[in-house]
Amino acid sequence: MAVVRTNLSSRGGEGPGEWGPPLRRPAGRILLVLLAAVLLAISSAGASTQTASEYDVKAAFLYNFTKFVEWPPTAFPAERSQLRVCILGGNPFGKSLEAVIEGEEVQGRRLTLLRVDVLHSPGLCHILFISRSERTRIPAILTAVQGSPVLTVSETDGFLEKGGTINFKVQEGKVRFEINPSAAERGGLKMSSKLLRLATRIYPESRGTG
């Protein structure tokens, strides 16, 4: 079945007719969920790509981010509103991301995966993964979500400096991530100290006064 593409142009309800159905659940979900359950406990802040593909690991990190980030109540129109993970641009995950989050609930909210072509109402995504295919549009995309409770994630150099929140890096064969806590705070997001400790870099770096 073709991937559903959604134009987030109006608020409205949450039914399939408004948002498009979640992506179909593939095989292998159990192994990926187990991977997701342990990734954020890894003291090296990464997982080896020798035992899992790069995007399997990144998908598991995205899932775990939902457990270590708190969204403000205003980010959800109702008590049981879904928590939406969006991919803007090309999908590098294949089936990995949908396998990890499909049918899962975090903080009492069901996780839903959406593909996004146009971002008119940024607050409708709670996690927004910006693909490398959109790297030339990153400044405009980040401007569109500025001040909204959206956790922006990418894998492009300079993402944090442009105002993004979390950026993936592959270092020494391991998937790692760096964080801009100020970007999260501007959107009203609260990050767990556990998540911050696992980041390989916090931007902006503190400067010594000696």
Residue pairs with C-beta under 8 A, 6 or more apart in sequence:
1 24
3 23
3 91
3 115
4 20
4 21
4 23
4 114
4 115
5 20
5 115
5 116
5 117
6 19
6 20
6 114
6 115
6 116
6 117
7 116
7 117
7 118
7 120
8 86
8 114
8 116
8 118
8 119
8 120
8 121
8 122
8 124
8 125
9 118
9 120
9 121
10 120
10 121
11 77
11 121
11 124
12 18
14 77
14 78
14 81
14 82
19 112
19 114
20 114
22 98
22 102
22 112
22 113
22 114
23 98
23 102
23 113
23 115
24 98
25 98
25 99
25 102
25 103
26 95
26 98
26 99
27 99
28 95
28 99
29 99
29 100
29 102
32 56
32 59
32 60
32 96
32 99
32 100
33 63
33 99
33 100
33 104
35 47
35 52
35 56
35 57
35 60
35 100
36 59
36 60
36 63
36 64
36 100
39 47
39 57
39 60
39 61
39 64
40 61
40 64
40 67
40 68
40 194
40 195
40 198
42 198
44 174
45 176
45 177
45 198
45 199
45 200
46 57
46 171
46 174
46 175
46 176
46 200
47 57
47 60
47 174
47 175
48 173
48 174
49 57
49 170
49 173
49 174
49 175
50 173
52 60
53 96
54 170
54 175
55 92
55 93
55 94
55 96
55 97
56 96
57 175
58 93
58 96
58 155
58 168
58 175
59 93
59 96
59 97
59 99
59 100
60 100
61 168
61 175
61 177
62 85
62 97
62 100
62 101
62 127
62 129
62 153
63 97
63 100
63 101
63 104
63 111
65 127
65 151
65 153
65 166
65 195
66 83
66 85
66 101
66 106
66 107
66 111
66 126
66 127
67 106
67 107
68 191
68 192
68 194
68 195
69 151
69 184
69 189
69 190
69 191
69 192
69 195
70 107
70 189
70 190
70 191
70 192
71 83
71 126
71 149
71 188
71 189
72 149
72 188
72 189
74 149
74 188
75 123
75 126
75 149
75 188
76 83
76 109
80 108
80 109
80 110
81 109
82 109
82 110
82 111
82 112
83 106
83 107
83 109
83 110
83 111
83 112
83 126
83 127
84 111
84 112
84 113
84 114
84 124
84 125
84 126
84 127
85 97
85 101
85 111
85 112
85 113
85 114
85 125
85 126
85 127
85 129
86 113
86 114
86 115
86 116
86 125
86 127
86 128
86 129
87 93
87 97
87 113
87 114
87 115
87 116
87 129
87 131
88 116
88 117
88 119
88 128
88 129
88 130
88 131
88 134
88 141
89 130
89 131
89 132
89 133
89 134
90 131
90 132
90 133
91 97
91 115
91 131
92 131
92 132
97 113
98 113
101 111
101 112
101 113
102 111
102 113
103 110
104 110
104 111
105 111
114 125
116 125
116 128
119 125
119 128
119 141
119 144
119 145
122 128
122 144
122 145
122 148
122 150
123 145
123 148
123 149
123 150
125 145
125 150
126 149
126 150
126 151
127 150
127 151
127 153
128 141
128 145
128 150
128 151
128 152
128 153
129 153
129 154
130 138
130 141
130 152
130 153
130 154
130 156
130 159
130 164
131 154
132 154
132 155
132 156
134 141
135 154
135 156
138 154
138 156
138 159
138 162
138 164
139 162
139 163
141 152
142 152
142 162
142 163
142 164
145 152
145 187
146 163
146 186
147 186
147 187
148 187
149 187
149 188
149 189
150 187
151 165
151 166
151 184
151 187
151 189
152 163
152 164
152 165
152 166
152 183
153 164
153 165
153 166
153 167
153 168
154 164
154 166
154 167
154 168
155 167
155 168
155 169
156 167
159 167
160 167
160 178
160 179
160 180
160 183
160 201
160 203
161 203
163 180
163 183
164 180
164 183
165 179
165 180
165 183
165 184
165 187
165 189
166 177
166 178
166 179
166 180
167 177
167 178
168 175
168 176
168 177
169 175
169 176
169 177
169 178
169 200
170 176
171 200
176 200
177 198
177 199
177 200
178 199
178 200
178 201
178 202
178 203
179 191
179 195
179 196
179 199
179 201
179 202
179 203
180 202
180 203
180 204
181 191
181 196
181 202
182 204
184 190
184 191
196 202
